[in-house]
Amino acid sequence: MKLIRRIGLFLVLSGVMLGVGGYTALRAEQFFYPNRYQREEAKDKHIQQSATDGGIEPQVIETAVGDIPVVTADTKYLVEEVDLVSGAVNEKEETIPVKYIGLDRESLLQELDSYDKNPPLTELEQGFETIELSAFSKDRVVICKYYKTEEEGGYYLMAADHFIVVYLEDKQTLYMNTDILLENLSDALQAEVMQGKYVETEEELYHFLESYSS
């Protein structure tokens, strides 16, 4: 009988010690990880609420890259023409070329590179040098064209073998021979020609030649 009582008491004490140990461990975990159970509890409540409402929680998918902007028919197309000699800039809005519509920035750069390597003859006649993309967005594209226009130089009237000859502004490049004799000019004009008479424009040059031609 005493043996049975001892065994029963031992089992009771073991159960009490196990319960105390488990409770102590639980309290210790709550102390060191206070937010763990709050997050899990909130998550459980959210799942229960979604199930109660009968709705399915939407899945959010984040995209790494947004939509790539492209040129459209509504894109504002500006062209800046820059004179490399004078520094003058002329900006104007033009109708966007049809072949540019639908292109993204990289594709447009390729088109401009092709244009730069093979410009139209009309552009070359205007002194076209190069082209570049200054700004790009779906709302606005700015193209910059560079031109190098040759400034019209003057002319020099000089004497050679008693005749008037015309040189370009560098005094080295022969522009024209004439049949005007030096002796047919006034003494003052002869002195000017002997030293090299400067004529500023082509119009002034031809006016002089017409005046003294026989």
BABAMAR-838204 format. One record per residue: x, y, z of N, C-alpha, C, O in turn; residue number from 1. Coordinates in Angstrom, 2 decimals, decimal comma. Layout:
! BABAMAR-838204
R   neast  nnorth     nup  caeast canorth    caup   ceast  cnorth     cup   oeast  onorth     oup seq
R       X       Y       Z       X       Y       Z       X       Y       Z       X       Y       Z NUM
...
//
This chain:
! BABAMAR-838204
R   neast  nnorth     nup  caeast canorth    caup   ceast  cnorth     cup   oeast  onorth     oup seq
R    0,84   -1,20    0,00    0,00    0,00    0,00    0,87    1,24    0,00    0,61    2,19   -0,74   1
R    1,91    1,23    0,84    2,81    2,37    0,92    3,55    2,55   -0,41    3,82    3,67   -0,84   2
R    3,87    1,42   -1,03    4,57    1,48   -2,31    3,72    2,17   -3,36    4,22    2,96   -4,15   3
R    2,43    1,85   -3,36    1,51    2,45   -4,34    1,40    3,94   -4,12    1,38    4,72   -5,07   4
R    1,32    4,33   -2,84    1,22    5,75   -2,53    2,48    6,50   -2,99    2,40    7,61   -3,52   5
R    3,65    5,88   -2,78    4,90    6,51   -3,17    4,98    6,69   -4,71    5,41    7,72   -5,22   6
R    4,55    5,65   -5,40    4,55    5,73   -6,87    3,62    6,83   -7,34    3,98    7,61   -8,23   7
R    2,42    6,92   -6,76    1,46    7,95   -7,15    1,99    9,34   -6,88    1,84   10,25   -7,70   8
R    2,61    9,50   -5,70    3,17   10,80   -5,35    4,29   11,18   -6,32    4,42   12,35   -6,70   9
R    5,10   10,20   -6,72    6,19   10,46   -7,66    5,66   10,93   -9,01    6,20   11,85   -9,63  10
R    4,58   10,26   -9,46    3,99   10,66  -10,74    3,41   12,06  -10,67    3,53   12,84  -11,62  11
R    2,80   12,39   -9,56    2,21   13,73   -9,41    3,31   14,79   -9,42    3,17   15,82  -10,08  12
R    4,37   14,53   -8,70    5,47   15,48   -8,64    6,14   15,64  -10,02    6,52   16,74  -10,41  13
R    6,26   14,53  -10,74    6,85   14,60  -12,08    6,00   15,46  -13,01    6,52   16,27  -13,78  14
R    4,66   15,28  -12,92    3,75   16,06  -13,76    3,85   17,54  -13,43    3,86   18,40  -14,31  15
R    3,92   17,82  -12,09    4,01   19,23  -11,68    5,31   19,85  -12,18    5,30   20,98  -12,67  16
R    6,43   19,14  -12,07    7,72   19,65  -12,51    7,76   19,87  -14,03    8,33   20,84  -14,52  17
R    7,12   18,93  -14,78    7,06   19,07  -16,23    6,26   20,30  -16,63    6,64   21,04  -17,54  18
R    5,14   20,50  -15,91    4,31   21,67  -16,23    5,03   22,97  -15,93    4,98   23,92  -16,70  19
R    5,70   22,99  -14,78    6,44   24,20  -14,41    7,57   24,47  -15,41    7,80   25,62  -15,78  20
R    8,26   23,43  -15,84    9,35   23,60  -16,80    8,85   24,13  -18,14    9,46   25,01  -18,74  21
R    7,71   23,57  -18,60    7,16   24,02  -19,88    6,71   25,46  -19,81    6,94   26,23  -20,75  22
R    6,07   25,83  -18,72    5,59   27,20  -18,56    6,76   28,17  -18,52    6,72   29,26  -19,10  23
R    7,82   27,76  -17,80    9,01   28,62  -17,70    9,66   28,83  -19,07   10,08   29,94  -19,40  24
R    9,74   27,77  -19,85   10,33   27,87  -21,19    9,51   28,77  -22,09   10,05   29,56  -22,87  25
R    8,15   28,65  -21,98    7,26   29,48  -22,79    7,41   30,95  -22,44    7,46   31,80  -23,34  26
R    7,50   31,26  -21,17    7,65   32,64  -20,73    9,01   33,20  -21,18    9,12   34,37  -21,56  27
R   10,01   32,36  -21,14   11,33   32,81  -21,57   11,35   33,14  -23,06   11,96   34,12  -23,49  28
R   10,68   32,30  -23,85   10,63   32,54  -25,30    9,86   33,81  -25,62   10,24   34,57  -26,51  29
R    8,77   34,05  -24,88    8,00   35,28  -25,08    8,81   36,51  -24,70    8,66   37,58  -25,29  30
R    9,69   36,34  -23,71   10,50   37,46  -23,26   11,55   37,85  -24,31   11,76   39,03  -24,59  31
R   12,20   36,83  -24,88   13,26   37,09  -25,85   12,73   37,36  -27,26   13,41   38,03  -28,04  32
R   11,54   36,86  -27,61   10,94   37,06  -28,94    9,53   37,60  -28,77    8,56   36,88  -29,06  33
R    9,38   38,83  -28,31    8,06   39,37  -27,98    7,14   39,56  -29,19    5,92   39,50  -29,04  34
R    7,71   39,80  -30,40    6,87   40,10  -31,57    6,48   38,88  -32,38    5,65   38,96  -33,28  35
R    7,09   37,75  -32,06    6,84   36,55  -32,86    5,39   36,13  -32,81    4,77   35,86  -33,84  36
R    4,85   36,06  -31,61    3,48   35,57  -31,46    2,47   36,62  -31,90    1,36   36,28  -32,33  37
R    2,85   37,91  -31,80    1,95   38,95  -32,26    1,78   38,89  -33,78    0,67   39,05  -34,30  38
R    2,91   38,64  -34,50    2,82   38,55  -35,95    2,01   37,34  -36,38    1,17   37,42  -37,28  39
R    2,27   36,20  -35,72    1,53   34,99  -36,09    0,05   35,13  -35,77   -0,80   34,66  -36,52  40
R   -0,24   35,79  -34,63   -1,64   35,98  -34,25   -2,36   36,88  -35,23   -3,49   36,62  -35,62  41
R   -1,67   37,97  -35,65   -2,27   38,89  -36,62   -2,49   38,18  -37,95   -3,52   38,39  -38,61  42
R   -1,53   37,35  -38,36   -1,65   36,61  -39,61   -2,84   35,66  -39,58   -3,59   35,55  -40,55  43
R   -3,00   34,97  -38,45   -4,13   34,04  -38,30   -5,46   34,78  -38,38   -6,40   34,30  -39,01  44
R   -5,53   35,96  -37,74   -6,77   36,74  -37,77   -7,08   37,19  -39,19   -8,24   37,20  -39,61  45
R   -6,01   37,59  -39,94   -6,21   38,06  -41,31   -6,74   36,94  -42,20   -7,64   37,15  -43,02  46
R   -6,17   35,75  -42,03   -6,62   34,60  -42,82   -8,06   34,25  -42,49   -8,85   33,94  -43,38  47
R   -8,39   34,31  -41,22   -9,76   34,00  -40,80  -10,74   35,04  -41,35  -11,84   34,69  -41,77  48
R  -10,33   36,31  -41,34  -11,22   37,35  -41,85  -11,46   37,19  -43,34  -12,57   37,37  -43,83  49
R  -10,38   36,85  -44,09  -10,52   36,65  -45,53  -11,44   35,49  -45,84  -12,25   35,54  -46,76  50
R  -11,31   34,44  -45,05  -12,17   33,27  -45,26  -13,61   33,60  -44,94  -14,53   33,12  -45,60  51
R  -13,81   34,42  -43,89  -15,17   34,80  -43,50  -15,84   35,64  -44,57  -17,02   35,47  -44,86  52
R  -15,07   36,57  -45,16  -15,62   37,45  -46,19  -15,83   36,73  -47,51  -16,53   37,24  -48,38  53
R  -15,23   35,58  -47,66  -15,39   34,80  -48,88  -14,56   35,33  -50,03  -14,73   34,90  -51,17  54
R  -13,66   36,27  -49,74  -12,84   36,85  -50,80  -11,49   36,16  -50,89  -11,05   35,49  -49,96  55
R  -10,86   36,34  -51,99   -9,54   35,78  -52,21   -8,55   36,94  -52,19   -8,70   37,90  -52,95  56
R   -7,57   36,87  -51,36   -6,61   37,96  -51,24   -5,82   38,09  -52,54   -5,23   37,12  -53,01  57
R   -5,81   39,30  -53,13   -5,10   39,47  -54,40   -3,61   39,33  -54,24   -3,04   39,70  -53,21  58
R   -2,99   38,79  -55,25   -1,55   38,60  -55,25   -0,91   39,79  -55,94   -1,29   40,13  -57,07  59
R    0,04   40,43  -55,30    0,72   41,59  -55,85    2,01   41,15  -56,51    2,86   40,53  -55,88  60
R    2,13   41,48  -57,80    3,32   41,11  -58,55    4,04   42,40  -58,92    3,49   43,24  -59,63  61
R    5,26   42,55  -58,46    6,04   43,73  -58,77    6,87   43,48  -60,02    7,49   42,42  -60,18  62
R    6,87   44,45  -60,90    7,67   44,34  -62,11    8,99   45,05  -61,89    9,03   46,13  -61,30  63
R   10,05   44,45  -62,37   11,38   45,02  -62,17   11,60   46,22  -63,07   12,31   47,16  -62,69  64
R   11,02   46,21  -64,26   11,22   47,28  -65,21    9,87   47,80  -65,68    8,99   47,01  -66,02  65
R    9,71   49,14  -65,70    8,45   49,73  -66,13    8,35   49,73  -67,64    9,22   49,22  -68,34  66
R    7,26   50,32  -68,13    7,06   50,42  -69,57    8,15   51,28  -70,19    8,49   52,34  -69,66  67
R    8,69   50,83  -71,31    9,73   51,59  -72,01    9,06   52,63  -72,89    8,22   52,27  -73,72  68
R    9,40   53,93  -72,74    8,77   54,98  -73,55    9,18   54,86  -75,01   10,33   54,56  -75,33  69
R    8,22   55,09  -75,88    8,47   55,06  -77,33    7,88   56,32  -77,96    7,03   56,98  -77,37  70
R    8,35   56,62  -79,15    7,85   57,77  -79,90    6,46   57,45  -80,44    6,23   56,37  -80,98  71
R    5,55   58,40  -80,30    4,19   58,23  -80,84    3,89   59,39  -81,79    4,67   60,32  -81,94  72
R    2,74   59,30  -82,42    2,32   60,36  -83,33    2,05   61,66  -82,58    2,04   62,73  -83,19  73
R    1,83   61,57  -81,28    1,56   62,76  -80,47    2,82   63,33  -79,82    2,75   64,36  -79,15  74
R    3,96   62,68  -80,02    5,20   63,17  -79,44    5,61   64,49  -80,08    5,62   64,61  -81,31  75
R    5,96   65,47  -79,26    6,41   66,76  -79,76    7,83   66,60  -80,31    8,71   66,10  -79,61  76
R    8,04   67,02  -81,55    9,31   66,81  -82,23    9,97   68,15  -82,51    9,50   68,92  -83,36  77
R   11,05   68,44  -81,81   11,77   69,71  -81,96   13,12   69,47  -82,61   13,82   68,51  -82,30  78
R   13,48   70,36  -83,53   14,77   70,29  -84,22   15,53   71,58  -83,96   15,04   72,68  -84,23  79
R   16,73   71,43  -83,42   17,61   72,58  -83,19   18,72   72,57  -84,23   19,46   71,59  -84,35  80
R   18,82   73,64  -84,99   19,86   73,76  -86,00   20,93   74,72  -85,48   20,65   75,89  -85,21  81
R   22,14   74,22  -85,35   23,24   75,00  -84,76   24,28   75,30  -85,83   24,80   74,39  -86,49  82
R   24,59   76,59  -86,00   25,65   77,01  -86,93   26,96   77,03  -86,15   27,13   77,86  -85,25  83
R   27,87   76,13  -86,48   29,13   76,03  -85,76   30,04   77,23  -85,98   30,95   77,47  -85,18  84
R   29,81   77,97  -87,05   30,65   79,14  -87,34   30,20   80,35  -86,55   31,00   80,99  -85,87  85
R   28,92   80,66  -86,63   28,40   81,86  -85,96   27,87   81,57  -84,55   27,75   82,48  -83,73  86
R   27,57   80,29  -84,28   27,01   79,94  -82,98   25,52   80,14  -82,89   24,92   79,92  -81,83  87
R   24,90   80,54  -83,97   23,46   80,78  -83,98   22,69   79,46  -83,86   23,08   78,44  -84,42  88
R   21,59   79,50  -83,12   20,74   78,32  -82,92   19,33   78,66  -83,37   18,74   79,65  -82,94  89
R   18,81   77,82  -84,24   17,44   77,98  -84,72   16,62   76,77  -84,31   16,87   75,65  -84,78  90
R   15,63   76,97  -83,43   14,80   75,86  -82,97   13,43   75,94  -83,62   12,83   77,00  -83,70  91
R   12,96   74,80  -84,08   11,64   74,76  -84,72   10,98   73,42  -84,45   11,65   72,41  -84,24  92
R    9,66   73,44  -84,45    8,90   72,21  -84,25    8,48   71,67  -85,62    7,96   72,40  -86,46  93
R    8,71   70,38  -85,82    8,38   69,75  -87,09    7,48   68,54  -86,86    7,34   68,04  -85,75  94
R    6,87   68,10  -87,95    6,10   66,86  -87,89    7,06   65,70  -87,76    8,02   65,58  -88,52  95
R    6,81   64,84  -86,81    7,74   63,75  -86,56    7,75   62,78  -87,74    6,68   62,38  -88,21  96
R    8,92   62,39  -88,22    8,99   61,43  -89,33    8,28   60,12  -88,99    8,40   59,60  -87,88  97
R    7,55   59,61  -89,94    6,77   58,38  -89,73    7,67   57,22  -89,29    7,27   56,39  -88,48  98
R    8,88   57,16  -89,84    9,77   56,04  -89,52   10,26   56,06  -88,07   10,79   55,06  -87,58  99
R   10,08   57,20  -87,37   10,48   57,30  -85,98    9,40   56,82  -85,02    9,68   56,53  -83,85 100
R    8,16   56,75  -85,49    7,05   56,38  -84,63    7,18   54,91  -84,20    7,38   54,02  -85,03 101
R    7,05   54,68  -82,91    7,16   53,33  -82,37    8,56   52,97  -81,89    8,76   51,89  -81,33 102
R    9,52   53,87  -82,10   10,90   53,56  -81,70   11,15   53,97  -80,25   10,64   54,99  -79,78 103
R   11,93   53,15  -79,55   12,38   53,56  -78,23   13,68   54,35  -78,40   14,12   54,60  -79,52 104
R   14,28   54,74  -77,29   15,46   55,61  -77,35   16,61   54,96  -78,12   17,23   55,60  -78,96 105
R   16,90   53,70  -77,83   18,02   53,03  -78,48   17,80   52,89  -79,97   18,73   53,07  -80,76 106
R   16,56   52,56  -80,36   16,26   52,41  -81,78   16,36   53,74  -82,51   16,82   53,81  -83,65 107
R   15,92   54,81  -81,84   16,02   56,14  -82,45   17,47   56,55  -82,62   17,83   57,17  -83,62 108
R   18,30   56,23  -81,65   19,73   56,54  -81,77   20,35   55,84  -82,97   21,22   56,39  -83,65 109
R   19,92   54,62  -83,23   20,43   53,88  -84,38   20,00   54,56  -85,69   20,78   54,64  -86,64 110
R   18,77   55,05  -85,72   18,28   55,76  -86,91   19,08   57,04  -87,15   19,44   57,35  -88,28 111
R   19,35   57,76  -86,08   20,11   59,00  -86,21   21,55   58,73  -86,63   22,15   59,52  -87,36 112
R   22,10   57,63  -86,16   23,46   57,27  -86,55   23,52   56,98  -88,05   24,48   57,34  -88,73 113
R   22,48   56,31  -88,55   22,40   56,03  -89,98   22,26   57,32  -90,78   22,86   57,47  -91,85 114
R   21,47   58,25  -90,25   21,28   59,55  -90,91   22,60   60,32  -90,93   22,93   60,98  -91,92 115
R   23,35   60,24  -89,85   24,61   60,96  -89,72   25,63   60,45  -90,75   26,41   61,22  -91,30 116
R   25,62   59,14  -90,99   26,58   58,55  -91,92   26,18   58,75  -93,38   27,03   58,76  -94,27 117
R   24,87   58,90  -93,62   24,38   59,07  -95,00   23,35   60,21  -95,06   22,17   59,95  -95,30 118
R   23,78   61,44  -94,84   22,84   62,56  -94,86   22,35   62,86  -96,27   23,06   62,57  -97,24 119
R   21,16   63,42  -96,41   20,65   63,79  -97,74   21,55   64,84  -98,39   22,25   65,58  -97,71 120
R   21,51   64,89  -99,70   22,33   65,86 -100,43   21,97   67,29 -100,05   22,85   68,15  -99,98 121
R   20,69   67,53  -99,81   20,27   68,88  -99,44   20,91   69,32  -98,13   21,22   70,50  -97,94 122
R   21,12   68,37  -97,22   21,77   68,68  -95,95   23,25   68,99  -96,17   23,79   69,93  -95,57 123
R   23,89   68,22  -97,01   25,32   68,45  -97,30   25,53   69,81  -97,94   26,52   70,48  -97,66 124
R   24,60   70,23  -98,79   24,71   71,53  -99,44   24,61   72,67  -98,43   25,13   73,76  -98,66 125
R   23,94   72,41  -97,31   23,80   73,43  -96,27   24,96   73,38  -95,27   24,99   74,17  -94,32 126
R   25,90   72,45  -95,48   27,05   72,36  -94,58   26,82   71,44  -93,40   27,41   71,64  -92,34 127
R   25,98   70,43  -93,57   25,68   69,50  -92,48   26,95   68,82  -91,97   27,78   68,35  -92,75 128
R   27,08   68,78  -90,63   28,23   68,15  -90,00   27,85   66,87  -89,25   28,42   65,81  -89,50 129
R   26,88   66,98  -88,34   26,48   65,82  -87,55   25,12   66,05  -86,93   24,57   67,15  -87,00 130
R   24,59   64,99  -86,31   23,27   65,06  -85,68   23,33   64,29  -84,37   24,05   63,30  -84,25 131
R   22,56   64,74  -83,38   22,54   64,03  -82,11   21,17   64,17  -81,45   20,39   65,07  -81,77 132
R   20,89   63,24  -80,53   19,65   63,26  -79,77   19,89   64,03  -78,47   20,71   63,63  -77,65 133
R   19,17   65,15  -78,29   19,37   65,99  -77,11   18,43   65,62  -75,97   18,81   65,72  -74,80 134
R   17,21   65,19  -76,29   16,24   64,83  -75,25   15,29   63,79  -75,80   14,95   63,79  -76,98 135
R   14,85   62,88  -74,90   13,93   61,82  -75,35   12,95   61,46  -74,24   13,34   61,18  -73,11 136
R   11,68   61,48  -74,59   10,60   60,97  -73,75    9,43   60,71  -74,67    9,45   61,08  -75,84 137
R    8,39   60,07  -74,13    7,22   59,78  -74,98    6,47   61,05  -75,35    5,68   61,06  -76,29 138
R    6,73   62,14  -74,60    6,03   63,40  -74,85    6,85   64,38  -75,69    6,29   65,26  -76,35 139
R    8,19   64,23  -75,67    9,03   65,25  -76,31   10,36   64,65  -76,76   11,06   63,97  -76,00 140
R   10,69   64,92  -78,03   11,98   64,49  -78,58   12,66   65,72  -79,17   12,05   66,50  -79,91 141
R   13,93   65,89  -78,83   14,70   67,03  -79,35   15,91   66,51  -80,12   16,74   65,78  -79,58 142
R   15,97   66,89  -81,39   17,08   66,51  -82,26   17,93   67,74  -82,54   17,40   68,82  -82,82 143
R   19,23   67,59  -82,45   20,14   68,71  -82,69   20,97   68,43  -83,94   21,67   67,42  -84,02 144
R   20,89   69,34  -84,91   21,67   69,22  -86,15   22,73   70,32  -86,16   22,44   71,48  -85,87 145
R   23,95   69,94  -86,51   25,05   70,89  -86,56   25,47   71,15  -88,01   25,65   70,22  -88,80 146
R   25,63   72,43  -88,32   26,04   72,83  -89,67   27,28   73,70  -89,58   27,48   74,44  -88,61 147
R   28,11   73,61  -90,60   29,29   74,47  -90,68   29,24   75,19  -92,01   29,72   74,68  -93,03 148
R   28,65   76,36  -91,99   28,51   77,13  -93,21   29,79   77,93  -93,44   30,33   78,56  -92,53 149
R   30,25   77,88  -94,66   31,47   78,61  -94,99   31,15   80,10  -95,18   30,27   80,48  -95,95 150
R   31,90   80,90  -94,46   31,71   82,34  -94,60   32,25   82,78  -95,97   33,32   82,35  -96,40 151
R   31,49   83,63  -96,61   31,91   84,12  -97,93   33,10   85,06  -97,75   32,99   86,12  -97,12 152
R   34,21   84,67  -98,30   35,40   85,51  -98,18   35,46   86,58  -99,26   34,70   86,54 -100,24 153
R   36,35   87,50  -99,07   36,51   88,56 -100,06   37,49   88,16 -101,15   37,90   87,01 -101,26 154
R   37,86   89,15 -101,97   38,74   88,91 -103,12   39,79   90,02 -103,17   39,60   91,11 -102,63 155
R   40,89   89,71 -103,84   41,94   90,70 -104,03   42,19   90,89 -105,53   42,40   89,92 -106,27 156
R   42,15   92,15 -105,96   42,51   92,51 -107,32   44,02   92,79 -107,34   44,51   93,62 -106,57 157
R   44,73   92,09 -108,20   46,19   92,24 -108,26   46,62   92,30 -109,72   45,83   92,05 -110,63 158
R   47,86   92,64 -109,93   48,38   92,78 -111,30   49,34   91,65 -111,60   50,15   91,25 -110,77 159
R   49,22   91,14 -112,86   50,13   90,08 -113,33   50,30   90,25 -114,83   49,34   90,13 -115,59 160
R   51,56   90,54 -115,26   51,85   90,75 -116,68   50,96   91,85 -117,26   50,45   91,71 -118,37 161
R   50,79   92,94 -116,50   50,05   94,13 -116,93   48,53   93,91 -116,99   47,80   94,79 -117,44 162
R   48,07   92,77 -116,55   46,64   92,52 -116,53   46,14   92,37 -115,08   46,91   92,06 -114,17 163
R   44,83   92,60 -114,90   44,22   92,45 -113,59   43,86   90,96 -113,39   43,25   90,34 -114,25 164
R   44,24   90,45 -112,27   43,86   89,08 -111,90   43,17   89,14 -110,54   43,37   90,06 -109,75 165
R   42,37   88,13 -110,30   41,60   88,09 -109,05   42,02   86,88 -108,24   42,03   85,75 -108,73 166
R   42,38   87,13 -106,98   42,74   86,06 -106,05   41,71   86,00 -104,92   41,02   86,97 -104,61 167
R   41,64   84,84 -104,34   40,77   84,71 -103,18   41,40   85,43 -101,98   42,49   85,98 -102,08 168
R   40,69   85,41 -100,87   41,09   86,20  -99,72   42,48   85,81  -99,19   43,15   86,62  -98,55 169
R   42,91   84,55  -99,44   44,22   84,13  -98,94   45,39   84,68  -99,77   46,55   84,50  -99,41 170
R   45,05   85,35 -100,88   46,05   85,93 -101,79   46,95   84,87 -102,44   47,95   85,21 -103,07 171
R   46,59   83,61 -102,29   47,38   82,52 -102,85   46,60   81,76 -103,93   47,19   81,24 -104,88 172
R   45,30   81,72 -103,79   44,46   80,94 -104,70   43,92   81,85 -105,80   43,19   82,80 -105,55 173
R   44,31   81,52 -107,06   43,84   82,30 -108,21   42,37   82,02 -108,46   41,96   80,86 -108,59 174
R   41,58   83,07 -108,52   40,15   82,92 -108,73   39,77   83,19 -110,20   38,92   82,51 -110,76 175
R   40,42   84,18 -110,80   40,01   84,55 -112,15   41,10   85,39 -112,84   41,74   86,25 -112,22 176
R   41,29   85,12 -114,12   42,08   86,02 -114,97   41,13   86,95 -115,71   40,01   86,57 -116,03 177
R   41,57   88,14 -115,97   40,73   89,09 -116,72   41,52   89,65 -117,91   42,73   89,45 -118,02 178
R   40,80   90,36 -118,81   41,46   91,02 -119,94   41,59   92,52 -119,72   41,77   93,30 -120,65 179
R   41,49   92,91 -118,45   41,58   94,34 -118,10   43,05   94,71 -117,92   43,75   94,15 -117,08 180
R   43,50   95,66 -118,71   44,88   96,13 -118,59   45,01   97,07 -117,40   44,13   97,89 -117,12 181
R   46,12   96,93 -116,72   46,37   97,77 -115,55   46,42   99,24 -115,94   45,96  100,10 -115,19 182
R   46,99   99,53 -117,13   47,17  100,91 -117,58   45,85  101,60 -117,89   45,82  102,83 -118,03 183
R   44,76  100,83 -118,01   43,47  101,44 -118,29   42,80  102,01 -117,03   41,76  102,66 -117,11 184
R   43,40  101,77 -115,89   42,86  102,26 -114,63   43,47  103,61 -114,30   44,53  103,96 -114,82 185
R   42,83  104,34 -113,46   43,37  105,61 -112,99   44,63  105,35 -112,18   44,86  104,25 -111,70 186
R   45,45  106,42 -112,05   46,71  106,25 -111,32   46,46  105,78 -109,88   47,16  104,92 -109,37 187
R   45,45  106,36 -109,26   45,15  106,01 -107,87   44,72  104,54 -107,78   45,12  103,81 -106,87 188
R   43,88  104,12 -108,75   43,41  102,74 -108,73   44,53  101,76 -109,07   44,58  100,65 -108,53 189
R   45,42  102,19 -109,96   46,58  101,34 -110,29   47,43  101,09 -109,04   47,91   99,98 -108,82 190
R   47,60  102,14 -108,25   48,41  102,02 -107,02   47,74  101,03 -106,05   48,41  100,25 -105,38 191
R   46,43  101,09 -105,98   45,70  100,17 -105,10   45,86   98,72 -105,56   46,08   97,82 -104,75 192
R   45,74   98,52 -106,86   45,85   97,17 -107,41   47,26   96,63 -107,23   47,44   95,45 -106,94 193
R   48,24   97,48 -107,40   49,62   97,03 -107,24   49,89   96,54 -105,81   50,69   95,64 -105,59 194
R   49,21   97,15 -104,87   49,37   96,74 -103,48   48,40   95,61 -103,10   48,55   94,95 -102,07 195
R   47,40   95,40 -103,95   46,37   94,39 -103,68   45,10   95,05 -103,20   44,95   95,35 -102,01 196
R   44,18   95,28 -104,13   42,93   95,96 -103,79   41,91   94,93 -103,29   41,59   93,97 -103,98 197
R   41,41   95,15 -102,09   40,46   94,19 -101,48   39,04   94,52 -101,91   38,59   95,67 -101,84 198
R   38,33   93,47 -102,35   36,91   93,59 -102,71   36,14   92,65 -101,80   36,43   91,46 -101,76 199
R   35,17   93,18 -101,08   34,54   92,41 -100,01   33,59   91,33 -100,49   33,58   90,23  -99,94 200
R   32,77   91,63 -101,51   31,75   90,67 -101,93   31,88   90,32 -103,41   32,53   91,02 -104,19 201
R   31,24   89,23 -103,77   31,24   88,81 -105,17   30,49   89,82 -106,03   30,87   90,07 -107,18 202
R   29,45   90,38 -105,49   28,68   91,38 -106,23   29,54   92,61 -106,55   29,51   93,13 -107,67 203
R   30,30   93,05 -105,56   31,19   94,20 -105,77   32,27   93,88 -106,78   32,66   94,73 -107,58 204
R   32,77   92,63 -106,75   33,80   92,22 -107,69   33,29   92,29 -109,12   33,96   92,86 -109,98 205
R   32,12   91,72 -109,40   31,61   91,70 -110,76   31,20   93,08 -111,23   31,25   93,37 -112,43 206
R   30,81   93,92 -110,33   30,50   95,31 -110,70   31,78   96,01 -111,18   31,75   96,76 -112,16 207
R   32,88   95,76 -110,48   34,16   96,35 -110,89   34,59   95,83 -112,25   34,98   96,60 -113,13 208
R   34,52   94,51 -112,44   34,96   93,92 -113,70   34,13   94,41 -114,87   34,68   94,65 -115,94 209
R   32,83   94,56 -114,68   31,95   95,02 -115,76   32,26   96,49 -116,10   32,12   96,92 -117,25 210
R   32,66   97,22 -115,10   32,94   98,65 -115,31   34,20   98,88 -116,15   34,28   99,87 -116,89 211
R   35,17   97,99 -116,05   36,46   98,21 -116,72   36,73   97,21 -117,84   37,78   97,27 -118,48 212
R   35,79   96,32 -118,09   36,00   95,38 -119,20   35,78   96,11 -120,52   34,93   97,00 -120,60 213
R   36,54   95,74 -121,57   36,44   96,39 -122,86   35,29   95,81 -123,66   35,05   96,23 -124,79 214
//
